[in-house]
Amino acid sequence: MESWKDNVTFVLVGPREPGNIGASARALKNMGFKHLALVGAPALTDETKWFAHNSLDVLESAPMHHRLEDVLHDKTIVAGTTRRKGKRRGVIYPLDQGARKLLALASDNKVAILFGREDRGLFNKEVEECGFLMSVPVSSDHPSLNLAQAVLLVAYELSRAEYRDSESKSQPDIKPIRLVPHEELTALTAKISETLRMLEYIPRGDRDLEKKIMLNLKHFIGRAGLTEWELGMFHGIIAQITRKLNSSNQ
């Protein structure tokens, strides 16, 4: 049977230091993960391979992309990591809670975990692709973690969550839930946005309000994911609204 860890991809977005890429590959192999993806990363160097140390299989199998959407299109749950708080960043779970949430879904769904740049983290447009964020409880005097350290902590916490669940005797059996991929959620939110404009729910020309509403909807839907039936239901509701609006305008 395929391990749930095979469904988890760790995504480094815009890493600058070749050594951090190699050390991240090593951290993943230490914790039993093998899927690493790179977005906007520098070319691999001898330093990268040296820091990977016995993890070249993870490093050399990592696809390199120019666009984040190329990594996310087939993922069903996308989570990000952050040390910065703020309402625009959506729901932020402590790392242990976020790890348990991901573990509950990873057996039957493809999960992506995003890590941002060493100096600036994830940009707002990348955070918008995440259903939720996870944060490590670090000292306020020095809150910034090394990239590879952050990868190791998240990978460890996921493995620890599995161990805790296996040790617990009170955990109920959970029926597997298969969710639709990220690209279908993106298409749905675009349809919702179009429908809200047709309904004049958003005042014409108020781009700030429209962006705020759609950002919250994206976080809400992405946080939980949707089944095929739920996706079809939403599209059916939107189609019926569109038909009614068109007929009333004739």
Number of C-alpha atoms within 10 A of each C-alpha: 3 8 12 18 20 15 19 24 23 25 25 28 24 20 22 16 16 19 20 22 28 26 25 26 32 27 25 26 21 15 18 15 23 23 22 23 24 24 20 15 19 14 9 15 12 11 15 21 21 15 19 25 14 14 21 18 14 20 27 15 12 18 13 19 15 13 12 19 15 12 19 22 14 17 21 28 29 24 23 26 25 20 17 12 12 8 8 12 20 20 17 22 16 12 19 18 16 22 22 19 16 21 21 17 21 23 19 17 24 25 27 26 24 28 24 21 17 19 12 10 22 22 11 10 8 16 24 20 22 26 25 23 25 22 20 18 11 11 8 8 6 7 12 18 15 13 22 21 14 19 26 21 17 24 24 20 19 23 18 16 21 16 11 12 14 11 10 9 8 8 9 7 6 7 6 12 14 17 21 20 22 25 15 17 19 15 10 19 17 13 16 17 18 14 17 15 15 15 13 10 11 16 12 10 9 9 11 9 12 17 12 12 13 17 18 18 16 21 21 16 17 22 20 15 23 22 15 12 11 13 16 13 12 16 15 12 12 17 14 12 14 15 12 10 14 11 8 7 7 5
